[in-house]
Amino acid sequence: MTPTPRRLFELLEPICLVTFFADECHEELAALGHRTYWDGYFASRAAPLGRVPAAVVHAAFYSFADGEAARHIPSAWETIPPEASLAARERGSAASLRRLLGDELAGSPGLVRAADLAVRAAQGAPVEGRVNFAGMRALPVPSDPVARLWHAATMLREHRGDGHIAALLGERIGGTEAHVLSAVAMGIAPPESFGRIHHLPRARLAAVMAGLRERGIIDAEGRFTEAGRATRERIEDRTDELAAAPYEALSPAERDELVAALEPLTAALVAGGIPMPTR
């Protein structure tokens, strides 16, 4: 059976998540002088967009609350060039992959083949309407196979993320609302306690929850209504549909080959504590 965009996302996402869940990337960014995790996050992830204002980063990233990007951009670039943060993110992420995969997998022909196929998939996708993806795709592809695999997976992650934003916009779901929907889907109660939004002002969270209730998406207990569940399913299905374009650059046999090459790599990362994505 030809692998779906959802299956490829499941296999590629842990490769990207080492950036956020393993130590090496944080250490590299801290060594540059970034004082907090979020300074390093915004400085390195936004760097492919160039020295754009905070409002542009806020628009491109979509899911952060008003003012969050502005707390880090452009101040995180004032003493540390964006290019340095970008290079530190790549170094740290590749180092995490090497540690978690071990010498045998990190140096395997399967990893090289996975990196090459993933790069070809990413470079074969159009950039129109995909701001974060276009920024990543404009960067040079690393020659080192491990760094190349991380780079390709991150390009594909940003491609999928841009499509997810389009799907959210189509359903009139804002960034904070999207986090609430994710929290409800994960069974977090109350949804406002979700780590991505719990720090927001109570009045802001209360207004978001009230708006979702008024629209019939969640009930009084903070759970999905039938309409809310259907809304989230439409968003996820549309995200999968919009994520398909890169893999059309590969033949069905090559997509099968990519899955086979990724499976042992992803299994090793998950065994090392990197989470699998949840729908």
N, C-alpha and C positions, 0 to 999 in steps of 0.2 A: 504494500500500500504506500502511495506517495506521501511523504511526511507533510503535515500541515504547518502553517506559520506558527500555530500555537505550540506544536511539538518542538520546533526549532527555537522558539523563544524560551521554552523551558530548559533546553540544553545550553543555550548561549548566555542566559541571564546570570547564572552563577559565575561565569567568567568575568562579567562586568562587576559583579557585587563584591569581588575581593577588594575593589577600590574603597568600599564603604565598610566592610565587615572584617577585614584583616588589618594588621597593624602597620605594615610597611608603608603604605601610602600616607597615612597620618604622620608617621615619623619623618618621611621625606619632606612633607609640607611644613611641619613644625620646624625642621632644621633650617628651612629657608627664612623663618621668622614669623610665620603665620601664628597668631596668638591662640586662635580657637579652631575647633573643627570646622565651623561654618565659614570662617575666613578662608580657610583652605579650599573648602567645597566650592564656594562661589567663585573664588579667584581662578581655580583650575578648570572647573566645568564651563564657565563663561568665557574663558580665554579664547577658544576657537572663533568666537563672534567678533573679536577685536575689542578695542577700548570703547565699547558702547556705553551709554548712560545706564544707570540703574533701572530706569523705566523700561528700557529695551530688554534687559535681562529678566525683569519681572514678567514682561509679556511673553517672552520666549519660554520661560520655565513654567509659567502658568499656575502651578499649584501652591505657590507660597503666598502667604498673607500680605496685604498691603504694608509696605515699609520694610519687609524682611530683606529683600535684595539691597535696598539702600543702606542698610546697616553694614554692608560689606563691600559694595561696589559704589564708587571706585576706590575707596580707602585701602582695600586689600591689594591694590595694584600700585599704590603711590610709592612704596619703597621696594616692592618686589615685582619685577616685570611679569606680565601675564605669561610670557614665553617660558620663564623659569618655573612658574607654578605648573604649567602644562607639562613640561619635561619631568618635573618631580612626580606628578600623578602617574605618568607612564612608567617611570623607573620603579616606583613603589608598587604599582599594580603588577608589573611583570615579576618583581621579586616575590610578591605574595604567591603568584601562580607557580613559580619554580619551587618554592618551599612546600606548598600544599600538594603539588603533583609529584614531587620527588624526581630524582634524576632520570629514572627510566621513562616515565611518561613525558616529562618536559623535553627530553631529547629524542622522542620517538618519531618515526616517519608519519604516524597517524596525526600527531599534533601539527606537523608541517603541512600535511594535506588539508587538515581542517582549517588552518590559517589561510591557506591559499584559496580554498573554495569560499570561505566566508568573506575574504577581501573581494573576490570576484563578484559575489552576490551584492555586497554593499556598493561597489563601484558601478554596478549595472543598474542601480535604481535612480529614477529621476529625483531632482532636488526641489522642484517647484512646490511651494507651500510647506517645505520642511526646513525650518530655519536652523534648529539645533543640529540636524543631520547634515545640512549643507556646510555648516561650520566645521564639523568633524571630517567630512569627506574632503574638504579643501586642504587638510593637513597632509604632510608626507607620510607614507606608510612605512613603519619601521622595518628594517632588514632582519633583525633578530626574530626568529619564528615565534617565540613566546610573546614578545611585545607585539608582534604583528597579529597574533590571535586575539590578544586583548583589544588592540586598536580596532580590528574588524568587528568584534562583538560589541564594542562600544558604539561604533558607527551604526550598527543594526539596532542597538538599543535606542539611540536617539531617533532613528527613523521610525521605529515603532511608537516611541513616545510622542513624536509630532503627530502621528496618526491618531493616537489616543486623545490628544488635545482636540483634534478636529471632531472626534466622536463625542467628546464631552460637550463641546460647543453646540453640536447638533441637537443634543438633548437639553441644552440650557442648564448644564451642571457646572458651577464654578469650581475653582481650585479647592477651596476649603470644603465645599459640598462633596467633591470627589473623595476627599479623605474620610469624610463621614460615611460615605457609601462603602469604602474599603473597610472601615472599622466595623460596620454592621455586618458585612459579608464574613469577616473574621470572627464574629461573635463577641466583639469587645463591648462590654456594657459598663457604664454608659458610653456611647460612641465618643462623647466629648473627652474621654480620658485617653484616647489614642495618642501615642507619643508624638505624632507629627503635628497635632493641633492643641494638645492639652494646655500649652503655655499661652495660648491666645486669650485676650480679655474675655471674661465671662459674658459680658453683654454681646460681644461679637459672636461667640459660639451659640448663645441663646437665640440670636436672630437667625443664624444659619439653620438651627434645628427647627425653629418655628416656621421658617420658609419651606423646609422640606415636608413638614407636617401639613402645611396649608396646601401644598401641591399633591398631597396624597402619596408621597414616596415612602415615608416612614410613619409608623403609628405612634401613639402616646407613650409606649414603652421603649421607643427607639429601635424598633425592629422594622424590617421591610414589610410593606403592604404588598399585595399581589402586583399592583401597578409599579411599585418601586423595584420589586424583583425583576419584573419585565424590563424596566428601564435599564437596570444594570446589565442584564443579559444583552440588550441591544447594543449597549456601549462596548461590551467585551467582544461581541460578535463582529461589530463594525471595526473595532481595533484590529482583530485578526484579519479581516478582509483587506484593510488598508496596509497591513504589514506584509502582504504577499508579494509585492512587486520585486523586491530584491531577489527572491528565490526563483523568479521566472527567468533570471539570467543563467540559471543552472538547468541542466537536463534532469529529468526524473531520476535517472541513475546517479547523477552527481549529488542530488539532494539526499538520496538514500546513503550514498557514500559519506556525505557530511554528517548525517545522523550517526552512522556507525563509528566514525572517527571521534565524534564529540562524546558519545555515551560513556566511555571509560574515563575521560577527562572530567566530565561533570560529576560522575559518581565519586571520584577521588576528592573533588572540591566539597561536595556535600558531606562526605565522611569526615572532612577536616573542619566542618562547622559553618560552611557557607550555605545560606538557606536556598531552597528551591522557591521559585515564584509561586504565588497562590492566585487563583483566579477570583 
